[in-house]
Amino acid sequence: MSRAYNFSPGPAALPEDVLRRAQADMLEYVGPGQAAAGASIVELSHRGPEFLDVAQRAEVDLRALIGIPDAYAVLFLAGGATTQQALIALNFAAMGQPADYVLTGHWGHTAIKQARPYVDVRIAASSEAEGFKAIPDRADWRLSADAAYVHITANETIHGVEFRDTPETGDVPLFADFSSSIASEPLDVGRYGLIYAGAQKNLGPVGITVVIVRRDLLERSGQPRAGIFDYRAHLAADSMLNTPPSWNWYLLGLTVKWMRDEGGVEVFAERSRAKARLLYDTIDGSDGFYRNDVDVAARSRMNIPFFLHDARLDAEFLAGAREAGLIGLKGHRVLGGMRASIYNAMPVAGVEALTAYMRDFQQHRS
Ligand SMILES: *Cc1c(COP(=O)(O)O)cnc(C)c1O
């Protein structure tokens, strides 16, 4: 078997330890301290003792990993990050109430599109005119005092732009899409009203999304909505209002546990810094053979788009990379070029292999 280094943006690489554990449990599940279940974890009821234990452990481990205070509820939901982008408007804004959006890339656009039917979307700041290469200066944001919330995308997965600090938004709660950077460094949850993250980048598999929400905000009446769109109803049912994505939840639990065992977010922050530095140094030190256009202060540690000086070399670069055991590097169609996604499951050795390949390719093509 030869597993490649996978730089895919999402679904993304999972730790090999997690996949091996899952492979064993796929056939017959034996929970910690439990008797053999006699069935796969995928086949067991979500109301049974095995899965209830899986679900509770996942929450305990996630709370410990991220440092989630008791004043915050944690929900495990289907529907992806995109669904939360609509649900936050329905749950926390009165019909037509303003909500402020800071637009720093593709996923900010998606967030606006999903919320627009329900709220008066106000673009408080945007870097779109300059091609999403920076975070707009906080002094230039135009926030509304009557906004239901301020929404940011903590890390723009496609444009490779990341907030490097937490903006202060006064009495209006800050909502953040952390899909592609959660658990990659210490996070002061208390500064946010709500954090959501699709799991398929840093927390596990696709098919499950984590919502971390300040409990008092759930008292807001929001807008008329079915129970299945109501965060309060999901919380009251322990995220089992209907059949939850149990396999995905289980894999998320394994991944979060793995991150704790590796040493937690401080360790991943250190590794992320090292990986990002290695890659940006290679790009910046290539005399223009490779290029990343993002403002240095806003460069993402997780998703690093880069371009070859001559786009006609792209196909050859990708084919050679694949041969060298490096996959998932093709850039998003919105930007073209290349993108290396280096989430927590990507070891430093993977980025070392990538940068060695990049230097080698440059040597033979310039
Ligand atoms: C991947 C991603 C999304 C979309 O997630 P889905 O689970 O496909 O809905 C939203 N925001 C960010 C920042 C992402 O990286």
The ligand as an SDF file (V2000), in Angstrom:
LIG
                    3D

 15 15  0  0  0  0  0  0  0  0999 V2000
  -15.5170   24.0120    2.9730 C   0  0  0  0  0  0  0  0  0  0  0  0
  -16.0000   25.3010    3.5150 C   0  0  0  0  0  0  0  0  0  0  0  0
  -17.3660   25.6280    3.5510 C   0  0  0  0  0  0  0  0  0  0  0  0
  -18.4410   24.7460    2.9490 C   0  0  0  0  0  0  0  0  0  0  0  0
  -18.6260   23.6050    3.6600 O   0  0  0  0  0  0  0  0  0  0  0  0
  -19.7650   22.5450    3.2480 P   0  0  0  0  0  0  0  0  0  0  0  0
  -19.6230   21.5210    4.3080 O   0  0  0  0  0  0  0  0  0  0  0  0
  -19.4320   22.0630    1.8690 O   0  0  0  0  0  0  0  0  0  0  0  0
  -21.0740   23.2390    3.2840 O   0  0  0  0  0  0  0  0  0  0  0  0
  -17.7260   26.8200    4.1300 C   0  0  0  0  0  0  0  0  0  0  0  0
  -16.8100   27.6620    4.6450 N   0  0  0  0  0  0  0  0  0  0  0  0
  -15.4980   27.3820    4.6100 C   0  0  0  0  0  0  0  0  0  0  0  0
  -14.5200   28.3490    5.1930 C   0  0  0  0  0  0  0  0  0  0  0  0
  -15.0490   26.1910    4.0490 C   0  0  0  0  0  0  0  0  0  0  0  0
  -13.7350   25.9150    4.0200 O   0  0  0  0  0  0  0  0  0  0  0  0
  1  2  1  0
  2  3  1  0
  2 14  2  0
  3  4  1  0
  3 10  2  0
  4  5  1  0
  5  6  1  0
  6  7  2  0
  6  8  1  0
  6  9  1  0
 10 11  1  0
 11 12  2  0
 12 13  1  0
 12 14  1  0
 14 15  1  0
M  END
$$$$
